[in-house]
């Protein structure tokens, strides 16, 4: 999901919109700020995206 040009929803194509870059960009930004991101199951159903940044001093 965090690789460039990957679409998790197989019904999404170039014709229906999106390029598969959004999550790849999010991951790069977080990593450059010593953060991380991952996906887990949401208790409400679907997916939950968890982003973490280190605490500032």
N, C-alpha and C positions, 0 to 999 in steps of 0.2 A: 504493500500500500504506500510505502514511503519512497519507492523508486520512481524516477521520472517516467512519465508517459504510461503509468499503470492505472487502469480503471477497475475498481472493485465491482462495479455494477456492469455486467456484461451487456445490458441494454443501452448503455451510454456509448456513443461512437463520436467520431469527429463531426459527423453530420448533426447529431443531437446536441452538441455543445461540450465544451471542456477539452482540456489538453492533457490532463493527468499530471499537472505540475504543482498544484497547490500544496499537497501534503509533503512533497519533496522539498519545496521551498521552506515550509514550516520547520521541517526537521533540520535543514541546514542552518537556519537562523538560531534555533535552540542550541544546536551543537556548538556553534560559534560563540555562544554565551554560556558555555559549560552546562547546558541544560539537556533535557532528554524528553522524548515523547514516545508513547506507546498506546496501543489499542487494547481495550478489554471489553468484556460483556457488560452491558448496563443492566442494573436491576430493573429498569423501566422497560427493557427490551431494546434490541438493536445494539449499537456500539457506543462506547465511551472513549473519548480521546483524552489521555492524561498527559499534561505537560508540566514539567518541573524545572524550575530555575534554582540555582543556589542562593541561599540567603545572603543579603548584603551585610557587611559589617558596619 
